[in-house]
Amino acid sequence: MALNPYFEPAPNGDTAFTISPPRIKFGRGALRELGYDAKALGMSRVALFTDAQVATLAPMAIAKAALSEAGIDAVIYDEVEVEPTDRSFKAATAFALDGGFDGYISVGGGSVMDTCKAANLYATHPVDDFLAYVNAPIGGALAAPGPIKPHIACPTTFGTASECTAMSIFDLLEMEVKTGIANPVLKPDLGIIDPDTLATLPSEIVAANAFDVFSHAIESYTALPYTKREPVSDPTKRPVSQGANPMSDLNCLEAIRLIGVNLVDAVKAPTPDHFEALAFSGMLAGIGFGNAGCHMPHAMSYAVAGLVRDYEPKGWQSNHPMVPHGISVIVNAPAVFRRTGPACPERHLAAAEAMGADISGAAPENAGDILAERVADLMRETDMPNGNSGVGYSEDDLDALTERTHAQQRLVKLAPMAVDKAMIKEMFRDSLRYW
Ligand SMILES: [Fe+2]
């Protein structure tokens, strides 16, 4: 019998998957060991990346003290933009080029870790054209000519899992598009996940991050399996996002279960145990989607975030309209599940059960709806916006949202069935309101 019948080889499908697990240290108080870890990686003078807000918080104080105790010279760069752009990546690269650093440390959320990854790449292997390393078709998807400097990523949120992945996401200003760099060298040499760093997160950010984790996990779990993805001609160049595989399945289903058990209490009455569970689920899902990949909710999120008009979320200290990442993802998710359900109903049902739904007697044809309803119930219970109308969109925006989403082919192609523009538009229409 096959290892897992779901991964039965398909004609013209790939026949192997690779597992590149990140190196992670996980535990309460782990950030205090940063100096030892930096030394072990041969660092003596580091670029310490953060943002203006995190710069004033306890995790940065802990990181600075740990580096200083280890005798490591740290130069702080706190000009990371939340939702970074090519402009902010270039500014960070200029800082990195000037500093003569032998290592990089990032303390913050996804924006900080992603900016640090990019600055390390561009400063270690400079290119004339910024787009050279950027994902195709926007950029040249150039492979790095060699390793980059060691990087220790220390997340202070738990959604992005940037510490686990070889990706760096940013807004390309001239094309008004969110894109990224997916390059194996970008994976940090070490991620230090210290659940204590989450203690001061506002409840809105906890909810948004938890839904981001859930969506990483469910998208990877329902992604087109690697056995149905077209193989690459050069087996050393398998894409970072390979599709669902037996390893990512294990991580992702457990991540979904942990979110299902902890989400509501973590938002309404959090304890250190909740933060430990959330941080661990974020890591599991991060490893899962780092090897499998996301599809429609994330593809749609880039349009939802990019076309924002006047939505200003509670809980985030931003002085401009924005749809935070976890929110821009989850507002699409229930509408997507209703469409993707028929492609792999047993997976949608397993996820619904892991999220706490009663699936006894459920028919496979209702799998997508059952998962959609469970997620919408949890969104409502944790004060998330009511679909895309809740972040300011209406019927008038469907075409613009659809066009931008369709451009995210790297993600759209990982959906468990073919998705064209008409279907994307229907997904957005269904996503406007859930209750
Ligand atoms: Fe995400």
Residues whose N, C-alpha, C, O or C-beta is under 5 A from the ligand:
A	BS01	LIG	D212
